[in-house]
Amino acid sequence: MVTITNFYEVERKDGTKFISLELTGQAELIQSQNTGKWYATVRKCRIPSTFDANIAQSMLGQRLPGEILRTICDPYDFTNPRTGEVMRLQHSYAYSQDSKQENLIGHTRVMEVASL
């Protein structure tokens, strides 16, 4: 399940606007590659919508079926807002109602980790 946690008004290049919903997935446990310590995190992504801000506001907190998957994409630079470090990333997050995606990587659910 994913939860609608926020919404944004986005302006296209042609000047028209639409509402983008922020979806947040379930908590998952990740082990740091640097320290080896475990931490909890959630995956987030945005999807476009066809409705206005009033409807988006009323949908906050609503849960939807599906999950957020980590997917492979073309490399891009990302600047960490806390440290200013520029990282070269090759993944993104996307919503899917079907969790069986061929290009997904690093997929672990909290229930799977907790049952070990």
TAPEKA-V812400 format. One record per run of one state. SS is the DSSP state (A for helix, B for strand, O for the rest). FROM is the first residue (numbers start at 1). LEN is the number of residues. If there is no record, write none. Layout:
# TAPEKA-V812400
ss=SS from=FROM len=LEN
ss=SS from=FROM len=LEN
This chain:
# TAPEKA-V812400
ss=O from=1 len=1
ss=B from=2 len=10
ss=O from=12 len=5
ss=B from=17 len=8
ss=O from=25 len=3
ss=B from=28 len=4
ss=O from=32 len=6
ss=B from=38 len=4
ss=O from=42 len=2
ss=B from=44 len=5
ss=O from=49 len=4
ss=A from=53 len=7
ss=O from=60 len=3
ss=B from=63 len=2
ss=O from=65 len=2
ss=B from=67 len=13
ss=O from=80 len=6
ss=B from=86 len=11
ss=O from=97 len=7
ss=B from=104 len=1
ss=O from=105 len=5
ss=A from=110 len=5
ss=O from=115 len=2
